[in-house]
C-alpha cells in the first residue's frame, strides 16, 4: 500500500484531481493546507477522513484519509496554535498497527514543541508534513536555527528522512526548495520506497508518494485434500508392514497427505465469510461462461451462465450460513446473536458515527466487518467453557503413569462413535464381534494399546500430544476405508473419576 503527502493549497477547487493517479492508486492521503471549515463536507468512496480546521481564520487545515477496511483513532490533535498544526492517527490494519502524523508549520517547524510527543510514538510511525525548514542536509541552500535543532533531534532519534535532494516546492518565479519532508521510524525503514511526483496538480507543492510493502494484502489459499488416494495408499502401507510403529505410521501417512494436498492461491480480493473451494470454482466457471456467452451470443451459453450463477449464489449462501452457524452455536440464542452480527456487519446509516460504535483496546473500531468479528470473538471467548484435565504429580498418586488396561480401552471404544468416515462416507460405530457391524478383535485391541502406550513409556511428551491410529474397516472388501482413533479421547471418555482425582498419563 502507498501513502500520498501533498500540500494542496485549498482542496475545494482541486477535488477533480482526486479521481486521477497517483491519488486513486494511493490508499492513504495526507494533505496540508486544505482551507476547509467545520461545516464543509468531504466524502470520497472507500475513504474515512480525520481532519482539523480553523474557524477563526483562513488557511491551514489537515486531512488524513484511510481506507474503509481499516480502523483508526486520533491520538493527538493541535489546531489552535497559529504556528503549528498537528494531527496524529493510529491505524490498525489486518496485520500491523502503525501511526501517521500530519504536520503543517507555516513559520518553520520547532521541534521543541513536540519533542515529548514524538518520544511517546511507537516504533512503526510515519511523519508527513510541510515543515518549512531549509537545510543542506535535505537539499536546501541555507539553514536556520530551527532547522539545526531539528537536525540534531533527527540524529539522536530513530527516524530517518526518506526524501532528499528532489524539490518539493516550486514558487511562481520557478525557484525550488525542499520543505515537505517525510520521516519514517527505523522499524519499517527497509520496507518503504519513496519518490516525488513531477506534477503539482495546480498547487505549488509536489506530491510525495511512499510505498510500504508490509501493508500489502496477505496471500490467501484454498486447500483441497484428495482423500481417496490417501485412503488407498494408507491401506496398502498398513497391509504391507509387519511390525508398525507410531513414528513410521505417522511419517508415512503425513507424507501421503502432503502429496495429495493442493494449495490454490487466490487473488487479493475481498471474499465473503466462509468462502470455500466450491464458491471459488463456480465463480471461475461463471466468468468463463459469461465471456463466452457475450462473444458467441448463444442461447445455450446463456443458459449455462445462468446455471453457474445460480449455483454460485447457492454455495455462497450456504457457506455463509455455515460460517455463522459455527459461531452462533455457542451462545444460548443463536438467532438473536446472528441478527446482532448481521446488523453490525451491514450498517450503512450515515447518521451513525461509525468510528464510535465499538471501543476496544483504547481504539474505536470503525470498519463494520471488524466490528462484527470483534463482537463474535469476544462473545465466543466469554461463553466458551474449558475444562482442562487436572494432573496430580504427588508421589502417592497411584493413578500416575499407570498402564492402559485392555478392559478400559474396550469399554471406551464401545461407547465411542467414530466421527471420521472412510471412503464410503459412513461414520460407523466401533463395536465388538458380539454386536458388530465393524468388529474389532482382541489382537486389534492389543495392537492399539501397544501403539498408544509406547510413546508414554519411551519418550517424555506433552500432555496434549495426539497420535492418530488408522484402522482398516473390516468386512468391506469392495470399498476400502480407514477409521481414525486418537489417543486424546481416551482420558476424556473412560475413567472419569480417576482423571478428575488423580490425572492420567
Secondary structure, 3 states (H helix, E strand, C coil): CEEEEEECCCCHHHHHHHHCCCCCCCCEEEEECCCCCCCCCCCCCCEEEEEECCCCCCCCCEEEEEECCCEEEEEEEECCCCCCEEEEEEEECCCCEEEEEEEECCCCCCHHHHHHHHHCCCCCEEEEEECCCCCHHHCCCCCCHHHHHHHHHHHHCCEEECCCCCCCEECCCCCEECCEEEEEECCCHHHEEEEECCCCCCCCECCEEEEEHHHCCCCEEEEEECHHHHHHHHHHHHHHCCCCCHHHHHHHHHHHHHHCEEEEEECCCCCCCCCCHHHHHHHHHHHHHHHHHHHHCCHHHHHHHHHHHHHHHHHHHHHHHHHHHHHHCCCCCHHHHHHHHHHHHHCCCCCCCHHHCEECCCCEECCHHHHHHHHHHHHHHHHCCCCCCCCCCCCCCCCCCCCCCHHHHHHHHHHCECCCCCCCCCCCECECCCCCCCECCHHHHHHHHHHHHHHHHHCCCCCCCCCEEEEECCCCCCCCCEEEEECCCHHHHCCHHHHHHHCCC
